[in-house]
């Protein structure tokens, strides 16, 4: 007896010969330049005090 598969595109290939050799490629992290200032300065979390802020004191 065979059951209908709800979504045949989402089946696995584990039953095929040589499926052990298949691997998903490693996902690299994106290197993103973060903006110095955001649209809402109250929600901006700074890791270092900006140079302009220390000069104003």
CNS distance restraints for C-alpha pairs under 8 A (distance, minus, plus):
assign (resid   7 and name CA) (resid  11 and name CA) 7.52 0.50 0.50
assign (resid  13 and name CA) (resid  19 and name CA) 6.39 0.50 0.50
assign (resid  14 and name CA) (resid  19 and name CA) 5.61 0.50 0.50
assign (resid  14 and name CA) (resid  20 and name CA) 7.56 0.50 0.50
assign (resid  15 and name CA) (resid  19 and name CA) 7.33 0.50 0.50
assign (resid  18 and name CA) (resid  22 and name CA) 7.37 0.50 0.50
assign (resid  37 and name CA) (resid  41 and name CA) 6.90 0.50 0.50
assign (resid  37 and name CA) (resid  44 and name CA) 7.23 0.50 0.50
assign (resid  38 and name CA) (resid  44 and name CA) 6.37 0.50 0.50
assign (resid  40 and name CA) (resid  44 and name CA) 6.74 0.50 0.50
assign (resid  49 and name CA) (resid  53 and name CA) 6.84 0.50 0.50
assign (resid  49 and name CA) (resid  54 and name CA) 7.16 0.50 0.50
assign (resid  50 and name CA) (resid  54 and name CA) 6.77 0.50 0.50
assign (resid  51 and name CA) (resid  55 and name CA) 6.38 0.50 0.50
assign (resid  52 and name CA) (resid  56 and name CA) 6.40 0.50 0.50
assign (resid  53 and name CA) (resid  57 and name CA) 6.93 0.50 0.50
